[in-house]
Amino acid sequence: MCESVLVDAEWVEEWRVSVTALLAELLGTFGQRFGFEPGVNAVGPPASAESVSALAALRPVPARELLLFYEGIGEGSLPVSANV
C-alpha cells in the first residue's frame, strides 16, 4: 500500500462513506426537485491490484496521493453532483 502525509487509507474510506451517504440523500429527492432522473452517481469500490500496479508503472510516476486514492476508490461517477 502507498503511504502519504496528506491522505491515508482511513481518510479515503471515510471520504467514500461520506460521499456515498450524501449521494443517497441528494438522489433520493433529485427527480422531484429537478424534474429529471440523475442517472448513475456513485463512488466505486477499490481498484483491482492489477489496475493499481498498472497506474504505478506509468512514467513519470503518479503522485502517491493519487495511487492511494485509487487503491481505495477504483472509479466514481458524479455527473449530477457537479451541477447541483
C-alpha distance (Angstrom), angle and dihedral (degrees) to the residues before:
residue distance angle dihedral
M1 . . .
C2 3.80 . .
E3 3.78 121.0 .
S4 3.77 126.9 -148.2
V5 3.77 137.0 177.1
L6 3.81 90.5 -142.1
V7 3.80 102.2 49.0
D8 3.77 136.0 6.3
A9 3.80 136.4 -167.3
E10 3.82 91.5 -91.8
W11 3.81 91.7 54.0
V12 3.81 91.5 48.9
E13 3.82 91.1 50.7
E14 3.82 91.6 48.0
W15 3.81 89.6 49.8
R16 3.83 91.8 49.6
V17 3.81 92.5 49.7
S18 3.81 92.3 45.7
V19 3.80 94.8 48.6
T20 3.81 91.3 45.5
A21 3.82 90.3 53.6
L22 3.80 92.6 47.0
L23 3.80 91.1 48.8
A24 3.80 91.0 52.0
E25 3.80 89.6 52.7
L26 3.81 93.9 46.1
L27 3.79 96.6 43.3
G28 3.81 94.0 45.9
T29 3.81 91.3 75.0
F30 3.79 100.7 17.9
G31 3.82 97.4 108.9
Q32 3.81 92.6 49.2
R33 3.78 93.4 46.9
F34 3.79 100.6 43.1
G35 3.80 104.8 24.2
F36 3.80 98.6 -121.0
E37 3.77 137.0 70.3
P38 3.80 116.4 -98.0
G39 3.80 99.0 -136.0
V40 3.79 120.5 -148.0
N41 3.80 114.5 -11.7
A42 3.78 113.5 163.1
V43 3.78 146.0 131.3
G44 3.77 109.2 -130.0
P45 3.77 133.9 -141.4
P46 3.81 124.1 -91.6
A47 3.79 118.6 -59.2
S48 3.76 117.8 -105.2
A49 3.79 118.3 -94.2
E50 3.81 88.5 -113.3
S51 3.82 91.8 55.0
V52 3.80 92.5 49.0
S53 3.81 90.7 48.0
A54 3.80 91.0 50.5
L55 3.79 91.0 50.5
A56 3.81 91.7 47.6
A57 3.82 89.6 51.7
L58 3.82 92.8 61.4
R59 3.79 117.5 109.8
P60 2.89 121.8 -106.3
V61 3.79 88.7 37.0
P62 3.82 112.7 -117.2
A63 3.79 118.9 -113.5
R64 3.80 114.8 -78.7
E65 3.79 89.7 -120.2
L66 3.80 91.2 58.5
L67 3.79 91.5 50.5
L68 3.80 91.2 47.6
F69 3.80 92.0 48.4
Y70 3.81 91.1 48.9
E71 3.80 90.7 49.8
G72 3.82 88.0 58.8
I73 3.81 100.4 34.2
G74 3.79 118.1 30.3
E75 3.77 96.9 -174.5
G76 3.74 143.1 -13.4
S77 3.76 138.6 -164.3
L78 3.79 116.1 -158.7
P79 3.83 106.3 153.1
V80 3.81 97.2 139.9
S81 3.78 97.9 42.5
A82 3.79 89.8 60.2
N83 3.80 90.1 59.5
V84 3.81 101.2 43.7
